[in-house]
């Protein structure tokens, strides 16, 4: 613009508006995510014996060269055959973008759209899924401000996002008993003692708001502690084979998921019954 040129105020306002729209959309997505995390999801399952049948999984990493997509499908088929009513997913649905140096060479689907397309194509639909997003999913939000949980829901309406990093569900049985679940996708690497991170999470839960069950993703380890602080605690395992990054750490991958049957007790019973079984998958031994 040369000195003395009149300023086109309408054009400036339009340009400012074009700049602001993405920022407004990003803020709205962030507020929606916060609302989901604070808002408990209430589900009433049509259980015949007041027993909840749930699948628990996490870290499917769709788009990774090391994903165990066929094993996820096999697990869901088993869940359906055994009457599981809902699957809970503790985060990292997708493999994400540049989480660590060299990760871009460990994916077969590059970018959000490609990973969403692949997820929509191969993720099983045998049982409804309730999920949180994890740090790999969040890489797309950090790169471009995308609300990944909503993007996943848009591709697959049988998958329901209940929050980023954590989310809460309260199940109700036929006779009105309740079972509160917290899904968590923590930060950090795997400690030497597999149970250490889970113990810390349970220890630091705020008093007065404890759930009945906590499901922990991110660590790629399977673990069940039946009654720490009267909470049934699961590390959910994963559905991604050991990656080069995990070999370098080093840390192994517990590939598989949990099938859990829960009979919540009444106040006068003073007991909850939890039956848990880990369905483990293995790669065929190589010569």
N, C-alpha and C positions, 0 to 999 in steps of 0.2 A: 504494500500500500504506500503510495507516494504522499508526501506532506500536503495537506489541504484537501485530500480526497474525503468526501462525505462518508460517515460510518453508516453502514446498513445495519441498523439495530435489530430488525426482524431476523436477518440472517444470523446475527450473533446469538440471538435467543434460540433460534432453531438449532444452531450448532451446539450450544450449551445443553439443550435438551437431549440431543443425540448422544452427547458425552455422559449425561446423567442417567439415561435409561438403563444401561448395563449395571451401573452402581446401585440403582434402586432395585433392580431385579436380584442382584446378589444379596442385598440387605434383606429383601423379602424372603429369599431362600434360607438365609441364616436364621431369621426370626422363626420361620416355619420349623426348622430343625430343632431350635431350642424348645418350641412349643411341644413338639413330638416327644422330646426327652422328658419334659415335665409332666406330660399328659399320660397317665396310665392307660394302657389298652385293656379293655374288659372283654373277655371271651367266654361264652357259655358253650361247653362241649356236650354233645348228646350221649354222655356215658351211661351205660346200662347198669353198672355196679358202683357208681360214684367213684370210679377209678379213671384217672386221666392217662391217656396213652400218647406219649410225646417222643419225637425224634429230636436229637440235639447234635448239631454239626457246626462247622465254621471253616473259614479259610479255604474256600473252594478255588480262588485265584483263577477264574475263567480268563483265558487268553494266555496263560503261562505255558511254556513248552513242557513244564513239569506238572501240569494239572492232572488230576485223577478223575476226569469227567465221566468215564465209563463206570468207575466205582461209585460216584455220586448217584448215577442212575440206578445201579444195582442196589444201593442202600435204600433209595426211595421205594423201589419195587418191594423190597423186604418190608419196609414200613407199612406200605399199603396192604400187603398180604397179612400182616399181623395186627391190623386194625388201628394203626397210629392215626391220630386225628389232626395233628399239627406238627410241623417241623420248625424248630427254633434255630436260627443261624446267627452265630456270634461274630460276624463281620469278615471283611475282605472277600466279598462276593467276586470282585474282579481283581486282576493282577496289578492294574494301575500303570503309572508312568514315572520312570526314573526315581524310584524309591531309594535305590543305592547305585553306586557307580557300576555300570555294566549291565544293569537290569534290562536295558533296551535290547540286549542280545539274547535275552532269556524268554522272550514272548513270541508267540506265533500270530498274535493279533495286536497291531500297534495302534494306539489311540483309543479314545473313549467310544466312538461310534463302532469301530471294529469289534471291540470287546463286548459292547452291549449287543450287537448283532449275534455274536457267537453265543453269548449267554442265553439270549432269547431262543436260539436254535436248539441248544443241547441241554439246558437246565431242565430237570424233570418236573412234571406237573401232577404226579400221582397224589400228592398231599399238599395242602396249602402251607406256605412258608412265611414265617414272620422273622424279619432280619433287622440287624443294625449294620451300619457301614463301619469299616475299619480304616486303618491308616493307608492301605493300598488304594482303597476306593477314594479316600480323601485327597490323593495326589492329583486327581482331576479337578477337584475343587480348588486346590492351591494354585494349580496352573492356569485355570480359566474361570474360576468362580461357579462351576457347575454343581447343582444340587444332585449328587449322584444317586442318592436313595430314591428321589422322585423320578429320575431318569430310568432306573431299574424297574420301578413300578409301572412306568408308562409302557415299557416293552413287555412286561409280564404281570398282568393284573392278579395272578394267583400268588405273587410275591408281594408282601406288605412290609414297608419300612416303618420301624417304630422309633428310629432315632439314629444319631451319629455317635459312635463310640460307646453309647450305652442306651438302654431302653427298658421299660417295665411293662409287664403283662400281669393281669390278675385273671386266673381261670376260675370259673364257677362250675361245680358239678350239678347233677340233676337235682339233688336235695339242698342246694344252696351252700355247700362247703366251698371254701376259697383256697386258692394256692397262688401265691405271689412269686413271680420270677423276675430276676434282674439279669439282663444280658450285658456283658462288659467286653470291650476290646481295649485292653490296656496298652501302655507304651513299654518300651524297653526290651532287652533281650532275655533269653532264657537263663535263669539262675542255675547254679550247680545243683541245688536240691529242687527237684521238679515241683514240690508242693509249696516252695517258699513264697512265690508270687501270690498264689491263691490264699495262703494263710494271711499275707499282708492285706489283701483286698478285704477279706472277711473281718479281720481285726479292726480295720478303719471304717467300716460301715457306720453311718450315723445312728446313734441310739434312737429307738422309737420308730424307725422306718425300715427295719430289717425285713428282707423278703424271706420266703420259705426256701428258695432255691436260687443259686447264682450259677450262671453259665459263662465261662471265661474263654475267649478266643485269643488269637494273636500268637500264642506260644507254640502252637503245633504239637502240643503234648496232651495225652489223655490221662485223666486222674479223676477219682471220685472220693470225696471225703463226706461221709454220710451225716455228720452232726457237729461240725465245728460251729460254735455259738448257736446251736440248734438250726443250722442252715445246711441243706444238702448242696454241696459244692462240686461242680464239674469243670474240669478243663476239657474242652470239647474235642481235642484231636484236630485233624485237618484232612483236606482232600487235595494235597499237593505233595508229590514225591520230593525227596531231598534235593534242593537246588544247589548249584555251585556256591552260592552265597552261604547256604547252611553248612556245606562241607568246610568252607573256610573258617566258620565261627569257632569250633565246629558244634553243630547241634543236629540231632536226628529228627525225623518226622514220624509221628504216630498217625498213620493214615487210617481213617475210619470214623464212625459216628456212634452215638449212644441211642439205644432204645430204652425208654424209662417208663415205668408204670407207677403211678402215684395215687394213693388213697388218703386224702386229707382226713385228719381226725376231727371230731367235734371237740368243743371245749372240755366236755366231761371225759373224753377219751384220753386226753393228754398224750396222744401219740400220732405220728404220721408214718405211713408205710411207703417206702420207696424201694422199688426193685429196678436195678440198673444193669444193663448188659452192653459191653462195648463190642461193636462189630468191626473187627480189624481186617484190613486188606493188605496183601503182600504182592510185590512184584516177583515174577517168575525168576528163579535163580539162573544166572548166566554162566555158561561154561568158561 
